[in-house]
Amino acid sequence: MNVDDLVAIDVHTHAEVSAAGQDTLSPELFEASRALFKAGSRPPTLPEIAAYYRERRMACVVFSVDAEAATGVPGVPNEEVAEAAAANPDVMIPFASIDPARGKAGVRQVRRLVTEHGVRGFKFHPNVQAFYPNDRLAYPLYGAIEEFGVPAVFHTGQSGIGQGAPGGGGIRLKYSNPLCLDDVAADFPDLDIILAHPSFPWQDEALSIATHKPRVYIDLSGWSPKYFSPQLVQYAGTLLRHKVLFGTDFPVITPERWIADFEGSAIKPEARPLIMKENAARLFGLTGA
């Protein structure tokens, strides 16, 4: 991956359909999510994601979510994501997802996915996986991830998944308070943690943790920048300018839409190159690649 040739690194994109055509959400949750974000009806395949980002001279971190234990629906296999990234190394950075409910088998998967498949990080979605991030059940997973020196990204704040469906599709927002991740950051001081999304309604908590804990970052995915809180805009341009990352939540939000709104935001100009590419390149060890 030639970082100098890239205009941006999108740290948050989703593989939503497998090569076999299997969606990663139940029909009820899928329809609620697409309606909320006014997204198209057919999510792109992994090769289509690669082509899309290559055309825009961007790289993307791509992952699925392993929440089969809670939802009954399997995610896109981690190996499939890794194989797609291996076939498109100029634009794709593979992350995997392992449900903490998998226990010791999950820890073995971490080791295998990193050493045999080149996975560069791991994604957790506490709302969909139905666990608190500071639940000790997940700690063996975090220990293995920390051992291999790759980041862990956690959904935080309100989730668009289930929004508008009866009972929110059974998705509980309590699991996504970023304050739970302060425990994880304290207990795993060598683990790089990315708090995904503006953490509504807990934005101040997220900013506090990222300011206090040296290895906690914030990605800006899932929201148009025109809806960022004043506090997030202020911190992204000042105290946290080296710890905030460009992300879209593609395919529900496109880079074009996100960047157009970002250009109209009040985030300081000197912080923008850091957010769009330089912070992620440093975090993922891509600088000078």
N, C-alpha and C positions, 0 to 999 in steps of 0.2 A: 504494500500500500504506500503510494507516494503522497505523503501528507501535504507537501508543497503544492501539488496539483489540485487539491480539494478546496472548495469554497466553504465547506461546513462539514461537521460530523454530527449527525442526528443520533442521539444516544438512546432513543426510545421508539422502536418500531415493533409492530406485532406480526407474527406469522399466525394467521387466523384460519387457514385451511391447509390440510395436508395434501400431499401428492395424490392420495387416494380419494380426495374430495371431501374428507371429513371435516366439518366445522368444529371449532373448539368451544362453542357455547351452545346451550340448548336453544331451540327455536325461539322460545319466549325471551330469553336474555339477548339473543342476537338481534331480534327485531327491535327491542327497546333501545339497545345501544345505537343501531343504525338510525333510528328515528331521532334520537337525541342529538346526534352529531350531523344529521342530514347527509349521511354518507351513502355511497352507492350500495346496491344490493349484493354485489359479488365481490368479496375480498380478493386481493391479488395473491397469486401463488408466489413462492419464494423466488423462482427465476424472474418473475415479473417485477418483484420488489427490487432485485438487483439491477435490472434494466432501467427501471424508473430512476433510481439514484445515480446510476452511471450517467444517464442522460443529463442530469443536473450537476454533475461533478461533485457529488456529495458521497460520503460514506454513511453507513447506518449500522447501529447495534440492533440486532434482530433476535427475537425470542418468542416462545409460546408460554403458556402458563399451565403447569401441571396441577390441576385441581380435581382430578377424577374422583378422588375419595369423597369430596364434598358434593360434586355436581353430577357425577355419573357419566361425564363426557370427557374423553381423553383429549389431551392437548396434541399439538403437532409433535411428533417424536423429536427429542433433543438431537438424536443422531441425524435426522433429516435436516434440521436447521444447520448443524455443523457441516454436513456434506454440501449444502447449498453455499455456505460461506467459503468452503474450500474450493469450490468451483468458481467463486467470484471474489477472490481475495483482495481485489483492488477497491471494492466498495462495501463488503460485508464483514462485520465483526460478530461472531456467534456467541450468544449467551444461552445458557440452559436454564431450565426450571425444574426443581425437585420439591415435591410436597413434603413438608416436615413429617407428615403422618407416615411416610415410608420408613422412618427409623434408621436402623443400621444399614438397610439396603440402600437408602438414600445416600449415606456417607460413602458407600462403595461406588455408587454412581458418580459422585463428585470426582473421585480419584480417576475413574475410568474415562469420564468425559473430558477432563483436562489433559490427561496424559496420552490418551489414544485418539481423541477427536479434536483437540485443539480449542476447546471451549475457553472463552476469555472472561467469563463472568457468569453470575447467576441472578435470576429474577424471582422475587417472591411477591405474591398478591394476597396479603392477609385477609382482605374481605372475601375473596372468592375461595381461598384455601381454608377459611374459617379458623384462624389461629391468631393469638397475640404474638407479635414479633419477639417479645421477651419471655415467651413460654420456654422453659428449660427443655422441652421436647425438641426444640429446633437447635439447641446449642451444639450438639455434635456436628450438625451440618455446617454451622458457622465456623466451627473449629477447623474443619477440613478445608473450607473455602479460604480461611485466613492462612492456613498452612501453604496453600498454593499461590498466595499473593494476588488473587484476582478479586474484582469488586463484587459486591452484592447490591442489587437495586430492589427497593421495596416500594410498592404502591403506598401512598399516604393520602389522607384526606378523602373527601367524598368521591364515590365511584360512579361513573356513568353506566357501568354494568348494572342492569336491573332498574335503573331510574325510570319511573313511569309505569313499570309493570306492577301488578297487584302485589302489595307487600314488599315492593322493591325486589321482586324475584327471590325473596328469601335472603338477600345479601344484607349483612349487618355492618353498619359503618363503624361500630365501636372498635373494631380490630385495627383501624387505619390511623389512629391517633399517633403522630410521629413521636410523641413523648415516650412511647414504649421503646423506641429505637435508641433513646439515650442510654438505657440499660445495656443494650447490645454494644453500643459504641464504647461504653465504659468497660465492659467485660471482655471485649475483643479489640484492644487498642491498636492492633496492626491490621485490622480489616477495613478496607475502603468501603464506605456505605453511601449509596446514592438515595436520597429521599426523592422519589418520583412525584412530580406534579406540584404546583402550588397547593399547599396542604389545607385547603378550606375544610372546616372552619378553624383550623389549628395553625394558621400561617405563622403567628408569632412564636409558637413552640418550635416549629421547624427552623426558623431563623436563629433562635436561641441555641438550638443544638448544633447547627452548622457553624455558628460563631464560636461555641465553646469546645467542640470536639474537633481536633485537627484533621481527622480523616473522614468527615461527613460532608457530603456534597448535596446540592439540590439540582434536579433537572426541571426544566420549565415546560414539560410536555403536558398535553391534555387540556390546555387552556389557551385561548387566544391572548396574546400579550396585552390587548386593549382592556382585558378584565383583571390584570394583575393588581394586587393591592398596592397602595402607596408605600407600605413598609417593604414589600418585596422589591419594588422598583428602586427604592433608596439603597437597600442592602446589596442588590445585584450590581449596582454601579459603584459601590464603595467598599465596605468591609468584606463582602463576599465575592468580589469581582473575580477572584481566582478560584472560586469554588462553585460557580453556577454554570450549568451546562445547557446547551441547546438541545431540545427534544420536541417531537411533535405529537406522538401517539398515533402515527401513521398506521393504518390507512384512514382512521376517522378524522384526522386533521392532516392536511397536506403541508409540505414545506412552503409552498407558494403562499398559502393563506397565512401561515404562522409568521413568515418573514415579512410579509407586507404589513402586518399589524405591529410587528417588532420595530420596523422602521419608523412607525408613527409614535412609538412609546417614548417616555422621558428617561429611559436608561442612558447613562452617560456614554458618549461616543467612544471614549477610550476603553470602556469595558466590553464593547461589542465584539471585537475580534477574539477576545478571551472566551466569551460565552459561545460564540459560533463555532470555534474550532480549537483554539490553543489549549484551553483547560482540559478538554477531552483527550487531545493528543498526548498531553503530559500524563493524565491519569491512566490511560491505557498503554503507556509506554511506546507511543507511536512517533514521538518527536524525532525528526531526522530520518524517518523511514523512507 
